[in-house]
Amino acid sequence: MITSLIVNARVRTDDPHRPWADAVALDDESRVVCVGSSAALRKRAPAGARIVDAAGAHVTLLDGRAIIDASSR
């Protein structure tokens, strides 16, 4: 279940057909649930989900987790 979203981000997906996304959905253990557009993931998130605005920062997906690179803002 989605409990948090990171939106307005630059997320490298490693999918050659969609190499970049701008949002990541996380579960209650901060594990990546899915990656996509901010608009699409906001629709999927339940009411009360925590929203983190990355303000254009790069987000790295590593070992099932999302890491915001604050230096890239």
N, CA, C and O atoms as CSV, one atom per row, in Angstrom:
chain,resi,resn,atom,element,x,y,z
A,1,MET,N,N,0.831,-1.181,0.000
A,1,MET,CA,C,0.000,0.000,0.000
A,1,MET,C,C,0.882,1.253,0.000
A,1,MET,O,O,1.901,1.308,0.687
A,2,ILE,N,N,0.483,2.230,-0.761
A,2,ILE,CA,C,1.231,3.492,-0.842
A,2,ILE,C,C,0.964,4.325,0.404
A,2,ILE,O,O,-0.186,4.581,0.762
A,3,THR,N,N,2.048,4.745,1.060
A,3,THR,CA,C,1.906,5.625,2.224
A,3,THR,C,C,2.573,6.974,2.012
A,3,THR,O,O,2.258,7.938,2.710
A,4,SER,N,N,3.504,7.053,1.042
A,4,SER,CA,C,4.225,8.301,0.773
A,4,SER,C,C,4.493,8.437,-0.716
A,4,SER,O,O,4.631,7.445,-1.432
A,5,LEU,N,N,4.564,9.681,-1.168
A,5,LEU,CA,C,4.943,9.982,-2.542
A,5,LEU,C,C,6.075,10.998,-2.540
A,5,LEU,O,O,6.090,11.929,-1.734
A,6,ILE,N,N,7.014,10.809,-3.448
A,6,ILE,CA,C,8.004,11.835,-3.753
A,6,ILE,C,C,7.622,12.347,-5.134
A,6,ILE,O,O,7.638,11.590,-6.104
A,7,VAL,N,N,7.281,13.623,-5.228
A,7,VAL,CA,C,6.806,14.207,-6.491
A,7,VAL,C,C,7.738,15.330,-6.940
A,7,VAL,O,O,8.597,15.782,-6.183
A,8,ASN,N,N,7.553,15.768,-8.175
A,8,ASN,CA,C,8.382,16.843,-8.754
A,8,ASN,C,C,9.864,16.513,-8.670
A,8,ASN,O,O,10.686,17.349,-8.296
A,9,ALA,N,N,10.185,15.272,-9.027
A,9,ALA,CA,C,11.558,14.773,-8.934
A,9,ALA,C,C,12.083,14.441,-10.333
A,9,ALA,O,O,11.338,14.477,-11.312
A,10,ARG,N,N,13.360,14.122,-10.409
A,10,ARG,CA,C,13.983,13.572,-11.625
A,10,ARG,C,C,14.444,12.171,-11.249
A,10,ARG,O,O,15.447,12.002,-10.556
A,11,VAL,N,N,13.703,11.168,-11.713
A,11,VAL,CA,C,13.956,9.779,-11.336
A,11,VAL,C,C,14.425,9.009,-12.569
A,11,VAL,O,O,13.694,8.910,-13.554
A,12,ARG,N,N,15.619,8.475,-12.520
A,12,ARG,CA,C,16.148,7.631,-13.604
A,12,ARG,C,C,15.567,6.238,-13.427
A,12,ARG,O,O,15.730,5.633,-12.368
A,13,THR,N,N,14.885,5.716,-14.457
A,13,THR,CA,C,14.174,4.449,-14.316
A,13,THR,C,C,14.940,3.235,-14.827
A,13,THR,O,O,14.634,2.110,-14.432
A,14,ASP,N,N,15.926,3.435,-15.694
A,14,ASP,CA,C,16.648,2.342,-16.368
A,14,ASP,C,C,15.754,1.561,-17.321
A,14,ASP,O,O,16.121,0.468,-17.752
A,15,ASP,N,N,14.584,2.105,-17.657
A,15,ASP,CA,C,13.707,1.534,-18.671
A,15,ASP,C,C,13.985,2.296,-19.965
A,15,ASP,O,O,13.723,3.497,-20.023
A,16,PRO,N,N,14.507,1.642,-21.004
A,16,PRO,CA,C,14.864,2.368,-22.223
A,16,PRO,C,C,13.666,3.048,-22.899
A,16,PRO,O,O,13.852,4.016,-23.636
A,17,HIS,N,N,12.463,2.568,-22.666
A,17,HIS,CA,C,11.271,3.170,-23.264
A,17,HIS,C,C,10.773,4.375,-22.477
A,17,HIS,O,O,10.131,5.261,-23.041
A,18,ARG,N,N,11.059,4.416,-21.185
A,18,ARG,CA,C,10.682,5.545,-20.311
A,18,ARG,C,C,11.826,5.778,-19.338
A,18,ARG,O,O,11.731,5.394,-18.172
A,19,PRO,N,N,12.914,6.408,-19.802
A,19,PRO,CA,C,14.117,6.526,-18.969
A,19,PRO,C,C,13.971,7.449,-17.761
A,19,PRO,O,O,14.740,7.338,-16.806
A,20,TRP,N,N,12.994,8.361,-17.789
A,20,TRP,CA,C,12.829,9.301,-16.686
A,20,TRP,C,C,11.387,9.311,-16.200
A,20,TRP,O,O,10.455,9.156,-16.990
A,21,ALA,N,N,11.210,9.491,-14.912
A,21,ALA,CA,C,9.902,9.682,-14.295
A,21,ALA,C,C,10.025,10.888,-13.372
A,21,ALA,O,O,11.126,11.394,-13.151
A,22,ASP,N,N,8.897,11.349,-12.834
A,22,ASP,CA,C,8.992,12.492,-11.914
A,22,ASP,C,C,8.347,12.227,-10.559
A,22,ASP,O,O,8.113,13.147,-9.777
A,23,ALA,N,N,8.061,10.937,-10.292
A,23,ALA,CA,C,7.491,10.617,-8.977
A,23,ALA,C,C,7.794,9.175,-8.590
A,23,ALA,O,O,7.997,8.312,-9.444
A,24,VAL,N,N,7.818,8.936,-7.281
A,24,VAL,CA,C,8.032,7.605,-6.716
A,24,VAL,C,C,7.014,7.415,-5.595
A,24,VAL,O,O,6.815,8.306,-4.769
A,25,ALA,N,N,6.370,6.244,-5.574
A,25,ALA,CA,C,5.462,5.890,-4.486
A,25,ALA,C,C,6.174,4.912,-3.562
A,25,ALA,O,O,6.854,3.994,-4.021
A,26,LEU,N,N,6.012,5.115,-2.253
A,26,LEU,CA,C,6.672,4.288,-1.249
A,26,LEU,C,C,5.647,3.639,-0.331
A,26,LEU,O,O,4.548,4.163,-0.148
A,27,ASP,N,N,6.013,2.489,0.250
A,27,ASP,CA,C,5.139,1.844,1.225
A,27,ASP,C,C,5.526,2.254,2.644
A,27,ASP,O,O,6.371,3.130,2.828
A,28,ASP,N,N,4.916,1.627,3.640
A,28,ASP,CA,C,5.156,2.023,5.029
A,28,ASP,C,C,6.550,1.669,5.536
A,28,ASP,O,O,6.940,2.104,6.620
A,29,GLU,N,N,7.306,0.886,4.767
A,29,GLU,CA,C,8.698,0.581,5.121
A,29,GLU,C,C,9.667,1.351,4.227
A,29,GLU,O,O,10.854,1.030,4.165
A,30,SER,N,N,9.151,2.372,3.533
A,30,SER,CA,C,9.932,3.221,2.626
A,30,SER,C,C,10.509,2.456,1.445
A,30,SER,O,O,11.544,2.841,0.901
A,31,ARG,N,N,9.855,1.386,1.049
A,31,ARG,CA,C,10.260,0.632,-0.139
A,31,ARG,C,C,9.490,1.156,-1.347
A,31,ARG,O,O,8.330,1.551,-1.229
A,32,VAL,N,N,10.135,1.156,-2.497
A,32,VAL,CA,C,9.508,1.638,-3.725
A,32,VAL,C,C,8.376,0.702,-4.132
A,32,VAL,O,O,8.568,-0.507,-4.263
A,33,VAL,N,N,7.184,1.286,-4.331
A,33,VAL,CA,C,6.020,0.543,-4.802
A,33,VAL,C,C,5.920,0.684,-6.318
A,33,VAL,O,O,5.740,-0.309,-7.023
A,34,CYS,N,N,6.037,1.907,-6.817
A,34,CYS,CA,C,6.002,2.147,-8.254
A,34,CYS,C,C,6.600,3.516,-8.566
A,34,CYS,O,O,6.775,4.361,-7.688
A,35,VAL,N,N,6.902,3.700,-9.840
A,35,VAL,CA,C,7.501,4.933,-10.343
A,35,VAL,C,C,6.645,5.402,-11.505
A,35,VAL,O,O,6.165,4.583,-12.289
A,36,GLY,N,N,6.446,6.716,-11.628
A,36,GLY,CA,C,5.651,7.229,-12.737
A,36,GLY,C,C,5.549,8.736,-12.689
A,36,GLY,O,O,6.434,9.419,-12.173
A,37,SER,N,N,4.459,9.244,-13.232
A,37,SER,CA,C,4.256,10.692,-13.230
A,37,SER,C,C,3.650,11.129,-11.895
A,37,SER,O,O,2.960,10.359,-11.226
A,38,SER,N,N,3.921,12.365,-11.530
A,38,SER,CA,C,3.357,12.908,-10.285
A,38,SER,C,C,1.835,12.841,-10.327
A,38,SER,O,O,1.205,12.456,-9.342
A,39,ALA,N,N,1.236,13.212,-11.462
A,39,ALA,CA,C,-0.229,13.214,-11.576
A,39,ALA,C,C,-0.808,11.813,-11.414
A,39,ALA,O,O,-1.790,11.629,-10.695
A,40,ALA,N,N,-0.210,10.828,-12.073
A,40,ALA,CA,C,-0.722,9.459,-12.001
A,40,ALA,C,C,-0.595,8.873,-10.593
A,40,ALA,O,O,-1.515,8.220,-10.100
A,41,LEU,N,N,0.542,9.109,-9.960
A,41,LEU,CA,C,0.735,8.534,-8.628
A,41,LEU,C,C,-0.105,9.241,-7.578
A,41,LEU,O,O,-0.527,8.605,-6.612
A,42,ARG,N,N,-0.361,10.531,-7.731
A,42,ARG,CA,C,-1.261,11.232,-6.804
A,42,ARG,C,C,-2.657,10.619,-6.855
A,42,ARG,O,O,-3.335,10.531,-5.831
A,43,LYS,N,N,-3.093,10.193,-8.052
A,43,LYS,CA,C,-4.409,9.557,-8.195
A,43,LYS,C,C,-4.449,8.201,-7.507
A,43,LYS,O,O,-5.484,7.813,-6.964
A,44,ARG,N,N,-3.337,7.479,-7.522
A,44,ARG,CA,C,-3.267,6.141,-6.912
A,44,ARG,C,C,-3.101,6.162,-5.401
A,44,ARG,O,O,-3.455,5.204,-4.714
A,45,ALA,N,N,-2.563,7.259,-4.892
A,45,ALA,CA,C,-2.270,7.338,-3.451
A,45,ALA,C,C,-3.558,7.532,-2.658
A,45,ALA,O,O,-4.450,8.264,-3.085
A,46,PRO,N,N,-3.651,6.879,-1.511
A,46,PRO,CA,C,-4.843,7.067,-0.674
A,46,PRO,C,C,-4.829,8.435,0.009
A,46,PRO,O,O,-3.785,9.073,0.139
A,47,ALA,N,N,-5.993,8.859,0.432
A,47,ALA,CA,C,-6.086,10.106,1.207
A,47,ALA,C,C,-5.195,9.964,2.435
A,47,ALA,O,O,-5.164,8.906,3.064
A,48,GLY,N,N,-4.490,10.999,2.768
A,48,GLY,CA,C,-3.615,10.968,3.939
A,48,GLY,C,C,-2.200,10.522,3.646
A,48,GLY,O,O,-1.360,10.521,4.546
A,49,ALA,N,N,-1.906,10.139,2.397
A,49,ALA,CA,C,-0.535,9.759,2.055
A,49,ALA,C,C,0.364,10.984,2.200
A,49,ALA,O,O,-0.029,12.100,1.859
A,50,ARG,N,N,1.550,10.766,2.701
A,50,ARG,CA,C,2.521,11.857,2.865
A,50,ARG,C,C,3.070,12.236,1.499
A,50,ARG,O,O,3.451,11.359,0.723
A,51,ILE,N,N,3.115,13.521,1.192
A,51,ILE,CA,C,3.624,14.020,-0.083
A,51,ILE,C,C,4.916,14.793,0.184
A,51,ILE,O,O,4.932,15.737,0.975
A,52,VAL,N,N,5.995,14.387,-0.480
A,52,VAL,CA,C,7.279,15.069,-0.375
A,52,VAL,C,C,7.569,15.700,-1.729
A,52,VAL,O,O,7.667,14.998,-2.735
A,53,ASP,N,N,7.706,17.020,-1.760
A,53,ASP,CA,C,8.026,17.734,-2.994
A,53,ASP,C,C,9.544,17.804,-3.128
A,53,ASP,O,O,10.213,18.475,-2.342
A,54,ALA,N,N,10.081,17.109,-4.124
A,54,ALA,CA,C,11.532,17.062,-4.312
A,54,ALA,C,C,12.055,18.316,-5.007
A,54,ALA,O,O,13.267,18.496,-5.124
A,55,ALA,N,N,11.157,19.185,-5.468
A,55,ALA,CA,C,11.534,20.465,-6.085
A,55,ALA,C,C,12.570,20.298,-7.199
A,55,ALA,O,O,13.499,21.098,-7.314
A,56,GLY,N,N,12.408,19.263,-8.011
A,56,GLY,CA,C,13.305,19.041,-9.141
A,56,GLY,C,C,14.579,18.291,-8.833
A,56,GLY,O,O,15.406,18.102,-9.725
A,57,ALA,N,N,14.764,17.859,-7.608
A,57,ALA,CA,C,15.982,17.127,-7.238
A,57,ALA,C,C,15.992,15.733,-7.874
A,57,ALA,O,O,14.943,15.159,-8.167
A,58,HIS,N,N,17.190,15.212,-8.077
A,58,HIS,CA,C,17.334,13.844,-8.578
A,58,HIS,C,C,17.009,12.875,-7.450
A,58,HIS,O,O,17.367,13.100,-6.294
A,59,VAL,N,N,16.329,11.800,-7.807
A,59,VAL,CA,C,16.037,10.725,-6.863
A,59,VAL,C,C,16.676,9.462,-7.422
A,59,VAL,O,O,16.427,9.086,-8.567
A,60,THR,N,N,17.494,8.813,-6.614
A,60,THR,CA,C,18.158,7.583,-7.009
A,60,THR,C,C,17.429,6.403,-6.397
A,60,THR,O,O,17.123,6.401,-5.204
A,61,LEU,N,N,17.150,5.395,-7.222
A,61,LEU,CA,C,16.537,4.171,-6.723
A,61,LEU,C,C,17.661,3.187,-6.444
A,61,LEU,O,O,18.425,2.835,-7.342
A,62,LEU,N,N,17.758,2.748,-5.203
A,62,LEU,CA,C,18.857,1.880,-4.794
A,62,LEU,C,C,18.347,0.835,-3.835
A,62,LEU,O,O,17.840,1.164,-2.762
A,63,ASP,N,N,18.474,-0.410,-4.207
A,63,ASP,CA,C,18.103,-1.525,-3.337
A,63,ASP,C,C,16.653,-1.408,-2.846
A,63,ASP,O,O,16.355,-1.664,-1.680
A,64,GLY,N,N,15.761,-1.018,-3.763
A,64,GLY,CA,C,14.350,-0.927,-3.425
A,64,GLY,C,C,13.947,0.311,-2.646
A,64,GLY,O,O,12.807,0.415,-2.193
A,65,ARG,N,N,14.862,1.244,-2.486
A,65,ARG,CA,C,14.581,2.480,-1.748
A,65,ARG,C,C,14.848,3.680,-2.643
A,65,ARG,O,O,15.542,3.569,-3.654
A,66,ALA,N,N,14.297,4.823,-2.268
A,66,ALA,CA,C,14.489,6.056,-3.024
A,66,ALA,C,C,15.305,7.026,-2.185
A,66,ALA,O,O,14.996,7.254,-1.015
A,67,ILE,N,N,16.352,7.600,-2.784
A,67,ILE,CA,C,17.233,8.526,-2.090
A,67,ILE,C,C,17.195,9.857,-2.839
A,67,ILE,O,O,17.509,9.907,-4.028
A,68,ILE,N,N,16.816,10.927,-2.153
A,68,ILE,CA,C,16.778,12.253,-2.750
A,68,ILE,C,C,18.165,12.875,-2.666
A,68,ILE,O,O,18.748,12.958,-1.586
A,69,ASP,N,N,18.691,13.310,-3.805
A,69,ASP,CA,C,19.996,13.977,-3.853
A,69,ASP,C,C,19.763,15.474,-3.669
A,69,ASP,O,O,19.498,16.181,-4.642
A,70,ALA,N,N,19.856,15.954,-2.463
A,70,ALA,CA,C,19.593,17.351,-2.150
A,70,ALA,C,C,20.576,18.297,-2.858
A,70,ALA,O,O,20.253,19.466,-3.067
A,71,SER,N,N,21.734,17.826,-3.218
A,71,SER,CA,C,22.719,18.688,-3.894
A,71,SER,C,C,22.333,18.976,-5.334
A,71,SER,O,O,22.922,19.855,-5.963
A,72,SER,N,N,21.350,18.249,-5.872
A,72,SER,CA,C,20.986,18.436,-7.279
A,72,SER,C,C,19.884,19.456,-7.481
A,72,SER,O,O,19.458,19.690,-8.612
A,73,ARG,N,N,19.415,20.069,-6.401
A,73,ARG,CA,C,18.337,21.076,-6.506
A,73,ARG,C,C,18.841,22.333,-7.105
A,73,ARG,O,O,18.080,23.287,-7.271
